[in-house]
Amino acid sequence: MEDCKVYHRHLRSLGYCNSGLRKWFAREGVDWQDFLDNGISCAWLRSKNNAMATRAVELAEREAK
């Protein structure tokens, strides 16, 4: 399957707060505005081995089917 993207709407639908997301993205070196504009790779999120990121990937993958 071609790599999907996770968008802000996915994270918000899971109840994730912008404040926490911005802090986590900053620690990971992800530009917040670029994420808002373009989303982020499911593969990159999956590589973080983070339960919250995995939930977002699973949601985006279900939606892409």
PQR file of N, CA, C, O and H, with PARSE charges and radii, in Angstrom:
ATOM      1  N   MET A   1       0.846  -1.195   0.000 -0.4000 1.5000
ATOM      2  CA  MET A   1       0.000   0.000   0.000 -0.0000 2.0000
ATOM      3  C   MET A   1       0.880   1.244   0.000  0.5500 1.7000
ATOM      4  O   MET A   1       1.843   1.338   0.762 -0.5500 1.4000
ATOM      5  N   GLU A   2       0.544   2.177  -0.847 -0.4000 1.5000
ATOM      6  CA  GLU A   2       1.274   3.432  -0.899 -0.0000 2.0000
ATOM      7  C   GLU A   2       1.097   4.161   0.434  0.5500 1.7000
ATOM      8  O   GLU A   2       0.047   4.081   1.072 -0.5500 1.4000
ATOM      9  H   GLU A   2      -0.238   2.100  -1.466  0.4000 1.0000
ATOM     10  N   ASP A   3       2.141   4.868   0.832 -0.4000 1.5000
ATOM     11  CA  ASP A   3       2.093   5.531   2.137 -0.0000 2.0000
ATOM     12  C   ASP A   3       0.979   6.564   2.191  0.5500 1.7000
ATOM     13  O   ASP A   3       0.795   7.351   1.263 -0.5500 1.4000
ATOM     14  H   ASP A   3       2.993   4.934   0.314  0.4000 1.0000
ATOM     15  N   CYS A   4       0.256   6.548   3.272 -0.4000 1.5000
ATOM     16  CA  CYS A   4      -0.809   7.516   3.490 -0.0000 2.0000
ATOM     17  C   CYS A   4      -0.255   8.714   4.261  0.5500 1.7000
ATOM     18  O   CYS A   4       0.918   8.755   4.632 -0.5500 1.4000
ATOM     19  H   CYS A   4       0.406   5.909   4.026  0.4000 1.0000
ATOM     20  N   LYS A   5      -1.120   9.663   4.482 -0.4000 1.5000
ATOM     21  CA  LYS A   5      -0.758  10.844   5.273 -0.0000 2.0000
ATOM     22  C   LYS A   5      -1.759  11.011   6.403  0.5500 1.7000
ATOM     23  O   LYS A   5      -2.949  10.734   6.255 -0.5500 1.4000
ATOM     24  H   LYS A   5      -2.073   9.629   4.181  0.4000 1.0000
ATOM     25  N   VAL A   6      -1.247  11.468   7.525 -0.4000 1.5000
ATOM     26  CA  VAL A   6      -2.082  11.851   8.664 -0.0000 2.0000
ATOM     27  C   VAL A   6      -2.184  13.364   8.629  0.5500 1.7000
ATOM     28  O   VAL A   6      -1.184  14.071   8.501 -0.5500 1.4000
ATOM     29  H   VAL A   6      -0.280  11.693   7.645  0.4000 1.0000
ATOM     30  N   TYR A   7      -3.411  13.847   8.746 -0.4000 1.5000
ATOM     31  CA  TYR A   7      -3.667  15.285   8.731 -0.0000 2.0000
ATOM     32  C   TYR A   7      -4.171  15.733  10.099  0.5500 1.7000
ATOM     33  O   TYR A   7      -4.551  14.921  10.943 -0.5500 1.4000
ATOM     34  H   TYR A   7      -4.223  13.273   8.851  0.4000 1.0000
ATOM     35  N   HIS A   8      -4.160  17.038  10.287 -0.4000 1.5000
ATOM     36  CA  HIS A   8      -4.591  17.620  11.550 -0.0000 2.0000
ATOM     37  C   HIS A   8      -5.976  17.116  11.948  0.5500 1.7000
ATOM     38  O   HIS A   8      -6.218  16.836  13.122 -0.5500 1.4000
ATOM     39  H   HIS A   8      -3.851  17.697   9.602  0.4000 1.0000
ATOM     40  N   ARG A   9      -6.871  17.002  10.996 -0.4000 1.5000
ATOM     41  CA  ARG A   9      -8.236  16.543  11.298 -0.0000 2.0000
ATOM     42  C   ARG A   9      -8.243  15.147  11.922  0.5500 1.7000
ATOM     43  O   ARG A   9      -9.090  14.852  12.766 -0.5500 1.4000
ATOM     44  H   ARG A   9      -6.674  17.230  10.043  0.4000 1.0000
ATOM     45  N   HIS A  10      -7.316  14.298  11.519 -0.4000 1.5000
ATOM     46  CA  HIS A  10      -7.235  12.970  12.121 -0.0000 2.0000
ATOM     47  C   HIS A  10      -6.891  13.082  13.617  0.5500 1.7000
ATOM     48  O   HIS A  10      -7.518  12.450  14.467 -0.5500 1.4000
ATOM     49  H   HIS A  10      -6.628  14.538  10.834  0.4000 1.0000
ATOM     50  N   LEU A  11      -5.901  13.888  13.899 -0.4000 1.5000
ATOM     51  CA  LEU A  11      -5.458  14.020  15.291 -0.0000 2.0000
ATOM     52  C   LEU A  11      -6.526  14.667  16.159  0.5500 1.7000
ATOM     53  O   LEU A  11      -6.730  14.267  17.305 -0.5500 1.4000
ATOM     54  H   LEU A  11      -5.392  14.402  13.208  0.4000 1.0000
ATOM     55  N   ARG A  12      -7.203  15.661  15.615 -0.4000 1.5000
ATOM     56  CA  ARG A  12      -8.269  16.322  16.383 -0.0000 2.0000
ATOM     57  C   ARG A  12      -9.439  15.377  16.605  0.5500 1.7000
ATOM     58  O   ARG A  12     -10.060  15.401  17.668 -0.5500 1.4000
ATOM     59  H   ARG A  12      -7.037  15.986  14.684  0.4000 1.0000
ATOM     60  N   SER A  13      -9.747  14.548  15.620 -0.4000 1.5000
ATOM     61  CA  SER A  13     -10.871  13.621  15.792 -0.0000 2.0000
ATOM     62  C   SER A  13     -10.585  12.582  16.871  0.5500 1.7000
ATOM     63  O   SER A  13     -11.510  12.001  17.439 -0.5500 1.4000
ATOM     64  H   SER A  13      -9.242  14.529  14.757  0.4000 1.0000
ATOM     65  N   LEU A  14      -9.310  12.350  17.154 -0.4000 1.5000
ATOM     66  CA  LEU A  14      -8.930  11.442  18.231 -0.0000 2.0000
ATOM     67  C   LEU A  14      -8.863  12.155  19.586  0.5500 1.7000
ATOM     68  O   LEU A  14      -8.599  11.531  20.614 -0.5500 1.4000
ATOM     69  H   LEU A  14      -8.558  12.822  16.693  0.4000 1.0000
ATOM     70  N   GLY A  15      -9.103  13.461  19.572 -0.4000 1.5000
ATOM     71  CA  GLY A  15      -9.118  14.228  20.813 -0.0000 2.0000
ATOM     72  C   GLY A  15      -7.764  14.754  21.247  0.5500 1.7000
ATOM     73  O   GLY A  15      -7.613  15.200  22.384 -0.5500 1.4000
ATOM     74  H   GLY A  15      -9.318  13.968  18.738  0.4000 1.0000
ATOM     75  N   TYR A  16      -6.768  14.711  20.359 -0.4000 1.5000
ATOM     76  CA  TYR A  16      -5.435  15.198  20.709 -0.0000 2.0000
ATOM     77  C   TYR A  16      -5.431  16.723  20.701  0.5500 1.7000
ATOM     78  O   TYR A  16      -5.991  17.341  19.795 -0.5500 1.4000
ATOM     79  H   TYR A  16      -6.890  14.348  19.435  0.4000 1.0000
ATOM     80  N   CYS A  17      -4.809  17.328  21.697 -0.4000 1.5000
ATOM     81  CA  CYS A  17      -4.818  18.788  21.810 -0.0000 2.0000
ATOM     82  C   CYS A  17      -3.646  19.404  21.040  0.5500 1.7000
ATOM     83  O   CYS A  17      -2.562  18.828  20.949 -0.5500 1.4000
ATOM     84  H   CYS A  17      -4.355  16.826  22.434  0.4000 1.0000
ATOM     85  N   ASN A  18      -3.900  20.576  20.497 -0.4000 1.5000
ATOM     86  CA  ASN A  18      -2.869  21.268  19.723 -0.0000 2.0000
ATOM     87  C   ASN A  18      -1.631  21.575  20.549  0.5500 1.7000
ATOM     88  O   ASN A  18      -0.514  21.488  20.038 -0.5500 1.4000
ATOM     89  H   ASN A  18      -4.781  21.044  20.571  0.4000 1.0000
ATOM     90  N   SER A  19      -1.803  21.926  21.789 -0.4000 1.5000
ATOM     91  CA  SER A  19      -0.656  22.271  22.629 -0.0000 2.0000
ATOM     92  C   SER A  19       0.297  21.085  22.754  0.5500 1.7000
ATOM     93  O   SER A  19       1.505  21.229  22.561 -0.5500 1.4000
ATOM     94  H   SER A  19      -2.710  21.997  22.203  0.4000 1.0000
ATOM     95  N   GLY A  20      -0.238  19.943  23.071 -0.4000 1.5000
ATOM     96  CA  GLY A  20       0.589  18.743  23.194 -0.0000 2.0000
ATOM     97  C   GLY A  20       1.188  18.325  21.867  0.5500 1.7000
ATOM     98  O   GLY A  20       2.342  17.902  21.809 -0.5500 1.4000
ATOM     99  H   GLY A  20      -1.219  19.827  23.228  0.4000 1.0000
ATOM    100  N   LEU A  21       0.412  18.438  20.805 -0.4000 1.5000
ATOM    101  CA  LEU A  21       0.918  18.078  19.482 -0.0000 2.0000
ATOM    102  C   LEU A  21       2.069  18.986  19.067  0.5500 1.7000
ATOM    103  O   LEU A  21       3.084  18.519  18.550 -0.5500 1.4000
ATOM    104  H   LEU A  21      -0.526  18.781  20.853  0.4000 1.0000
ATOM    105  N   ARG A  22       1.905  20.270  19.295 -0.4000 1.5000
ATOM    106  CA  ARG A  22       2.958  21.217  18.916 -0.0000 2.0000
ATOM    107  C   ARG A  22       4.248  20.923  19.666  0.5500 1.7000
ATOM    108  O   ARG A  22       5.331  20.968  19.082 -0.5500 1.4000
ATOM    109  H   ARG A  22       1.081  20.649  19.716  0.4000 1.0000
ATOM    110  N   LYS A  23       4.141  20.627  20.945 -0.4000 1.5000
ATOM    111  CA  LYS A  23       5.335  20.304  21.745 -0.0000 2.0000
ATOM    112  C   LYS A  23       6.003  19.037  21.246  0.5500 1.7000
ATOM    113  O   LYS A  23       7.225  18.993  21.101 -0.5500 1.4000
ATOM    114  H   LYS A  23       3.261  20.591  21.419  0.4000 1.0000
ATOM    115  N   TRP A  24       5.210  18.001  20.982 -0.4000 1.5000
ATOM    116  CA  TRP A  24       5.772  16.743  20.513 -0.0000 2.0000
ATOM    117  C   TRP A  24       6.432  16.923  19.147  0.5500 1.7000
ATOM    118  O   TRP A  24       7.538  16.432  18.922 -0.5500 1.4000
ATOM    119  H   TRP A  24       4.218  18.037  21.100  0.4000 1.0000
ATOM    120  N   PHE A  25       5.757  17.625  18.237 -0.4000 1.5000
ATOM    121  CA  PHE A  25       6.327  17.856  16.913 -0.0000 2.0000
ATOM    122  C   PHE A  25       7.635  18.646  17.027  0.5500 1.7000
ATOM    123  O   PHE A  25       8.602  18.341  16.328 -0.5500 1.4000
ATOM    124  H   PHE A  25       4.859  18.024  18.420  0.4000 1.0000
ATOM    125  N   ALA A  26       7.671  19.645  17.892 -0.4000 1.5000
ATOM    126  CA  ALA A  26       8.901  20.435  18.064 -0.0000 2.0000
ATOM    127  C   ALA A  26      10.046  19.543  18.545  0.5500 1.7000
ATOM    128  O   ALA A  26      11.169  19.652  18.053 -0.5500 1.4000
ATOM    129  H   ALA A  26       6.885  19.892  18.460  0.4000 1.0000
ATOM    130  N   ARG A  27       9.761  18.661  19.509 -0.4000 1.5000
ATOM    131  CA  ARG A  27      10.804  17.737  19.996 -0.0000 2.0000
ATOM    132  C   ARG A  27      11.282  16.801  18.890  0.5500 1.7000
ATOM    133  O   ARG A  27      12.442  16.389  18.879 -0.5500 1.4000
ATOM    134  H   ARG A  27       8.849  18.573  19.909  0.4000 1.0000
ATOM    135  N   GLU A  28      10.400  16.469  17.972 -0.4000 1.5000
ATOM    136  CA  GLU A  28      10.734  15.553  16.882 -0.0000 2.0000
ATOM    137  C   GLU A  28      11.286  16.273  15.648  0.5500 1.7000
ATOM    138  O   GLU A  28      11.644  15.629  14.662 -0.5500 1.4000
ATOM    139  H   GLU A  28       9.458  16.804  17.981  0.4000 1.0000
ATOM    140  N   GLY A  29      11.356  17.605  15.702 -0.4000 1.5000
ATOM    141  CA  GLY A  29      11.897  18.373  14.595 -0.0000 2.0000
ATOM    142  C   GLY A  29      10.931  18.556  13.430  0.5500 1.7000
ATOM    143  O   GLY A  29      11.358  18.785  12.298 -0.5500 1.4000
ATOM    144  H   GLY A  29      11.065  18.128  16.504  0.4000 1.0000
ATOM    145  N   VAL A  30       9.642  18.458  13.701 -0.4000 1.5000
ATOM    146  CA  VAL A  30       8.622  18.611  12.668 -0.0000 2.0000
ATOM    147  C   VAL A  30       8.100  20.043  12.689  0.5500 1.7000
ATOM    148  O   VAL A  30       7.729  20.567  13.739 -0.5500 1.4000
ATOM    149  H   VAL A  30       9.296  18.272  14.621  0.4000 1.0000
ATOM    150  N   ASP A  31       8.079  20.661  11.526 -0.4000 1.5000
ATOM    151  CA  ASP A  31       7.561  22.016  11.397 -0.0000 2.0000
ATOM    152  C   ASP A  31       6.038  21.979  11.490  0.5500 1.7000
ATOM    153  O   ASP A  31       5.385  21.327  10.675 -0.5500 1.4000
ATOM    154  H   ASP A  31       8.381  20.235  10.673  0.4000 1.0000
ATOM    155  N   TRP A  32       5.474  22.663  12.463 -0.4000 1.5000
ATOM    156  CA  TRP A  32       4.033  22.640  12.710 -0.0000 2.0000
ATOM    157  C   TRP A  32       3.237  23.146  11.508  0.5500 1.7000
ATOM    158  O   TRP A  32       2.252  22.526  11.106 -0.5500 1.4000
ATOM    159  H   TRP A  32       6.005  23.193  13.125  0.4000 1.0000
ATOM    160  N   GLN A  33       3.663  24.268  10.939 -0.4000 1.5000
ATOM    161  CA  GLN A  33       2.916  24.831   9.814 -0.0000 2.0000
ATOM    162  C   GLN A  33       2.971  23.913   8.597  0.5500 1.7000
ATOM    163  O   GLN A  33       1.985  23.783   7.872 -0.5500 1.4000
ATOM    164  H   GLN A  33       4.462  24.772  11.266  0.4000 1.0000
ATOM    165  N   ASP A  34       4.109  23.281   8.373 -0.4000 1.5000
ATOM    166  CA  ASP A  34       4.212  22.339   7.265 -0.0000 2.0000
ATOM    167  C   ASP A  34       3.256  21.165   7.484  0.5500 1.7000
ATOM    168  O   ASP A  34       2.606  20.705   6.545 -0.5500 1.4000
ATOM    169  H   ASP A  34       4.911  23.387   8.961  0.4000 1.0000
ATOM    170  N   PHE A  35       3.175  20.690   8.709 -0.4000 1.5000
ATOM    171  CA  PHE A  35       2.225  19.623   9.024 -0.0000 2.0000
ATOM    172  C   PHE A  35       0.794  20.074   8.741  0.5500 1.7000
ATOM    173  O   PHE A  35       0.027  19.344   8.114 -0.5500 1.4000
ATOM    174  H   PHE A  35       3.703  21.063   9.472  0.4000 1.0000
ATOM    175  N   LEU A  36       0.433  21.270   9.198 -0.4000 1.5000
ATOM    176  CA  LEU A  36      -0.922  21.764   8.962 -0.0000 2.0000
ATOM    177  C   LEU A  36      -1.228  21.871   7.468  0.5500 1.7000
ATOM    178  O   LEU A  36      -2.340  21.577   7.030 -0.5500 1.4000
ATOM    179  H   LEU A  36       1.057  21.863   9.707  0.4000 1.0000
ATOM    180  N   ASP A  37      -0.239  22.291   6.700 -0.4000 1.5000
ATOM    181  CA  ASP A  37      -0.432  22.483   5.269 -0.0000 2.0000
ATOM    182  C   ASP A  37      -0.429  21.176   4.472  0.5500 1.7000
ATOM    183  O   ASP A  37      -1.163  21.041   3.493 -0.5500 1.4000
ATOM    184  H   ASP A  37       0.664  22.530   7.056  0.4000 1.0000
ATOM    185  N   ASN A  38       0.394  20.222   4.892 -0.4000 1.5000
ATOM    186  CA  ASN A  38       0.670  19.062   4.052 -0.0000 2.0000
ATOM    187  C   ASN A  38       0.438  17.696   4.705  0.5500 1.7000
ATOM    188  O   ASN A  38       0.524  16.669   4.032 -0.5500 1.4000
ATOM    189  H   ASN A  38       0.990  20.332   5.687  0.4000 1.0000
ATOM    190  N   GLY A  39       0.147  17.678   6.000 -0.4000 1.5000
ATOM    191  CA  GLY A  39       0.045  16.397   6.690 -0.0000 2.0000
ATOM    192  C   GLY A  39       1.422  15.815   6.943  0.5500 1.7000
ATOM    193  O   GLY A  39       2.441  16.459   6.690 -0.5500 1.4000
ATOM    194  H   GLY A  39       0.077  18.513   6.546  0.4000 1.0000
ATOM    195  N   ILE A  40       1.439  14.587   7.445 -0.4000 1.5000
ATOM    196  CA  ILE A  40       2.702  13.928   7.751 -0.0000 2.0000
ATOM    197  C   ILE A  40       2.590  12.456   7.369  0.5500 1.7000
ATOM    198  O   ILE A  40       1.516  11.863   7.467 -0.5500 1.4000
ATOM    199  H   ILE A  40       0.612  14.065   7.651  0.4000 1.0000
ATOM    200  N   SER A  41       3.655  11.896   6.954 -0.4000 1.5000
ATOM    201  CA  SER A  41       3.698  10.530   6.466 -0.0000 2.0000
ATOM    202  C   SER A  41       3.306   9.520   7.554  0.5500 1.7000
ATOM    203  O   SER A  41       3.770   9.586   8.692 -0.5500 1.4000
ATOM    204  H   SER A  41       4.528  12.377   6.874  0.4000 1.0000
ATOM    205  N   CYS A  42       2.447   8.599   7.164 -0.4000 1.5000
ATOM    206  CA  CYS A  42       2.091   7.512   8.084 -0.0000 2.0000
ATOM    207  C   CYS A  42       3.336   6.700   8.451  0.5500 1.7000
ATOM    208  O   CYS A  42       3.490   6.273   9.595 -0.5500 1.4000
ATOM    209  H   CYS A  42       2.070   8.545   6.239  0.4000 1.0000
ATOM    210  N   ALA A  43       4.212   6.493   7.484 -0.4000 1.5000
ATOM    211  CA  ALA A  43       5.431   5.716   7.745 -0.0000 2.0000
ATOM    212  C   ALA A  43       6.296   6.395   8.805  0.5500 1.7000
ATOM    213  O   ALA A  43       6.840   5.729   9.685 -0.5500 1.4000
ATOM    214  H   ALA A  43       4.087   6.840   6.555  0.4000 1.0000
ATOM    215  N   TRP A  44       6.422   7.716   8.720 -0.4000 1.5000
ATOM    216  CA  TRP A  44       7.231   8.433   9.712 -0.0000 2.0000
ATOM    217  C   TRP A  44       6.606   8.289  11.093  0.5500 1.7000
ATOM    218  O   TRP A  44       7.299   7.995  12.067 -0.5500 1.4000
ATOM    219  H   TRP A  44       5.980   8.257   8.004  0.4000 1.0000
ATOM    220  N   LEU A  45       5.294   8.497  11.174 -0.4000 1.5000
ATOM    221  CA  LEU A  45       4.628   8.364  12.472 -0.0000 2.0000
ATOM    222  C   LEU A  45       4.752   6.948  13.011  0.5500 1.7000
ATOM    223  O   LEU A  45       5.017   6.755  14.198 -0.5500 1.4000
ATOM    224  H   LEU A  45       4.731   8.736  10.383  0.4000 1.0000
ATOM    225  N   ARG A  46       4.562   5.966  12.154 -0.4000 1.5000
ATOM    226  CA  ARG A  46       4.660   4.569  12.584 -0.0000 2.0000
ATOM    227  C   ARG A  46       6.055   4.264  13.135  0.5500 1.7000
ATOM    228  O   ARG A  46       6.197   3.481  14.073 -0.5500 1.4000
ATOM    229  H   ARG A  46       4.346   6.124  11.190  0.4000 1.0000
ATOM    230  N   SER A  47       7.068   4.876  12.557 -0.4000 1.5000
ATOM    231  CA  SER A  47       8.452   4.616  12.979 -0.0000 2.0000
ATOM    232  C   SER A  47       8.742   5.127  14.386  0.5500 1.7000
ATOM    233  O   SER A  47       9.757   4.753  14.975 -0.5500 1.4000
ATOM    234  H   SER A  47       6.953   5.512  11.795  0.4000 1.0000
ATOM    235  N   LYS A  48       7.883   5.963  14.931 -0.4000 1.5000
ATOM    236  CA  LYS A  48       8.094   6.534  16.261 -0.0000 2.0000
ATOM    237  C   LYS A  48       7.746   5.555  17.379  0.5500 1.7000
ATOM    238  O   LYS A  48       8.080   5.801  18.538 -0.5500 1.4000
ATOM    239  H   LYS A  48       7.059   6.267  14.453  0.4000 1.0000
ATOM    240  N   ASN A  49       7.090   4.463  17.051 -0.4000 1.5000
ATOM    241  CA  ASN A  49       6.689   3.476  18.068 -0.0000 2.0000
ATOM    242  C   ASN A  49       5.996   4.143  19.250  0.5500 1.7000
ATOM    243  O   ASN A  49       6.321   3.896  20.412 -0.5500 1.4000
ATOM    244  H   ASN A  49       6.819   4.263  16.110  0.4000 1.0000
ATOM    245  N   ASN A  50       5.037   4.991  18.917 -0.4000 1.5000
ATOM    246  CA  ASN A  50       4.296   5.759  19.902 -0.0000 2.0000
ATOM    247  C   ASN A  50       2.826   5.376  19.754  0.5500 1.7000
ATOM    248  O   ASN A  50       2.279   5.435  18.653 -0.5500 1.4000
ATOM    249  H   ASN A  50       4.773   5.192  17.973  0.4000 1.0000
ATOM    250  N   ALA A  51       2.187   4.988  20.846 -0.4000 1.5000
ATOM    251  CA  ALA A  51       0.804   4.502  20.793 -0.0000 2.0000
ATOM    252  C   ALA A  51      -0.154   5.540  20.215  0.5500 1.7000
ATOM    253  O   ALA A  51      -1.051   5.189  19.448 -0.5500 1.4000
ATOM    254  H   ALA A  51       2.631   4.940  21.741  0.4000 1.0000
ATOM    255  N   MET A  52       0.019   6.791  20.564 -0.4000 1.5000
ATOM    256  CA  MET A  52      -0.873   7.827  20.060 -0.0000 2.0000
ATOM    257  C   MET A  52      -0.666   8.040  18.562  0.5500 1.7000
ATOM    258  O   MET A  52      -1.629   8.231  17.819 -0.5500 1.4000
ATOM    259  H   MET A  52       0.748   7.076  21.187  0.4000 1.0000
ATOM    260  N   ALA A  53       0.579   8.007  18.126 -0.4000 1.5000
ATOM    261  CA  ALA A  53       0.865   8.145  16.699 -0.0000 2.0000
ATOM    262  C   ALA A  53       0.295   6.955  15.929  0.5500 1.7000
ATOM    263  O   ALA A  53      -0.246   7.119  14.835 -0.5500 1.4000
ATOM    264  H   ALA A  53       1.361   7.851  18.730  0.4000 1.0000
ATOM    265  N   THR A  54       0.414   5.780  16.493 -0.4000 1.5000
ATOM    266  CA  THR A  54      -0.113   4.578  15.850 -0.0000 2.0000
ATOM    267  C   THR A  54      -1.619   4.659  15.688  0.5500 1.7000
ATOM    268  O   THR A  54      -2.150   4.253  14.654 -0.5500 1.4000
ATOM    269  H   THR A  54       0.853   5.646  17.382  0.4000 1.0000
ATOM    270  N   ARG A  55      -2.315   5.174  16.684 -0.4000 1.5000
ATOM    271  CA  ARG A  55      -3.769   5.345  16.567 -0.0000 2.0000
ATOM    272  C   ARG A  55      -4.116   6.262  15.407  0.5500 1.7000
ATOM    273  O   ARG A  55      -5.066   6.001  14.670 -0.5500 1.4000
ATOM    274  H   ARG A  55      -1.884   5.504  17.524  0.4000 1.0000
ATOM    275  N   ALA A  56      -3.349   7.339  15.241 -0.4000 1.5000
ATOM    276  CA  ALA A  56      -3.598   8.278  14.149 -0.0000 2.0000
ATOM    277  C   ALA A  56      -3.346   7.618  12.796  0.5500 1.7000
ATOM    278  O   ALA A  56      -4.113   7.818  11.854 -0.5500 1.4000
ATOM    279  H   ALA A  56      -2.577   7.551  15.840  0.4000 1.0000
ATOM    280  N   VAL A  57      -2.287   6.840  12.697 -0.4000 1.5000
ATOM    281  CA  VAL A  57      -1.982   6.127  11.454 -0.0000 2.0000
ATOM    282  C   VAL A  57      -3.104   5.151  11.119  0.5500 1.7000
ATOM    283  O   VAL A  57      -3.551   5.082   9.974 -0.5500 1.4000
ATOM    284  H   VAL A  57      -1.664   6.677  13.462  0.4000 1.0000
ATOM    285  N   GLU A  58      -3.550   4.412  12.100 -0.4000 1.5000
ATOM    286  CA  GLU A  58      -4.624   3.445  11.863 -0.0000 2.0000
ATOM    287  C   GLU A  58      -5.892   4.129  11.372  0.5500 1.7000
ATOM    288  O   GLU A  58      -6.577   3.612  10.490 -0.5500 1.4000
ATOM    289  H   GLU A  58      -3.187   4.468  13.030  0.4000 1.0000
ATOM    290  N   LEU A  59      -6.206   5.285  11.937 -0.4000 1.5000
ATOM    291  CA  LEU A  59      -7.378   6.046  11.497 -0.0000 2.0000
ATOM    292  C   LEU A  59      -7.214   6.498  10.042  0.5500 1.7000
ATOM    293  O   LEU A  59      -8.129   6.333   9.235 -0.5500 1.4000
ATOM    294  H   LEU A  59      -5.650   5.706  12.654  0.4000 1.0000
ATOM    295  N   ALA A  60      -6.070   7.058   9.712 -0.4000 1.5000
ATOM    296  CA  ALA A  60      -5.822   7.532   8.344 -0.0000 2.0000
ATOM    297  C   ALA A  60      -5.847   6.376   7.344  0.5500 1.7000
ATOM    298  O   ALA A  60      -6.365   6.521   6.237 -0.5500 1.4000
ATOM    299  H   ALA A  60      -5.327   7.192  10.368  0.4000 1.0000
ATOM    300  N   GLU A  61      -5.292   5.237   7.730 -0.4000 1.5000
ATOM    301  CA  GLU A  61      -5.296   4.079   6.836 -0.0000 2.0000
ATOM    302  C   GLU A  61      -6.717   3.548   6.616  0.5500 1.7000
ATOM    303  O   GLU A  61      -7.077   3.182   5.498 -0.5500 1.4000
ATOM    304  H   GLU A  61      -4.871   5.118   8.630  0.4000 1.0000
ATOM    305  N   ARG A  62      -7.512   3.508   7.668 -0.4000 1.5000
ATOM    306  CA  ARG A  62      -8.910   3.059   7.510 -0.0000 2.0000
ATOM    307  C   ARG A  62      -9.652   4.003   6.565  0.5500 1.7000
ATOM    308  O   ARG A  62     -10.418   3.559   5.710 -0.5500 1.4000
ATOM    309  H   ARG A  62      -7.220   3.806   8.577  0.4000 1.0000
ATOM    310  N   GLU A  63      -9.422   5.289   6.723 -0.4000 1.5000
ATOM    311  CA  GLU A  63     -10.103   6.282   5.903 -0.0000 2.0000
ATOM    312  C   GLU A  63      -9.682   6.177   4.437  0.5500 1.7000
ATOM    313  O   GLU A  63     -10.490   6.415   3.539 -0.5500 1.4000
ATOM    314  H   GLU A  63      -8.800   5.649   7.418  0.4000 1.0000
ATOM    315  N   ALA A  64      -8.418   5.820   4.196 -0.4000 1.5000
ATOM    316  CA  ALA A  64      -7.898   5.755   2.837 -0.0000 2.0000
ATOM    317  C   ALA A  64      -8.411   4.553   2.048  0.5500 1.7000
ATOM    318  O   ALA A  64      -8.307   4.528   0.821 -0.5500 1.4000
ATOM    319  H   ALA A  64      -7.762   5.627   4.926  0.4000 1.0000
ATOM    320  N   LYS A  65      -8.959   3.567   2.735 -0.4000 1.5000
ATOM    321  CA  LYS A  65      -9.441   2.355   2.048 -0.0000 2.0000
ATOM    322  C   LYS A  65     -10.716   2.584   1.300  0.5500 1.7000
ATOM    323  O   LYS A  65     -11.240   1.661   0.676 -0.5500 1.4000
ATOM    324  H   LYS A  65      -9.043   3.587   3.731  0.4000 1.0000
TER
END
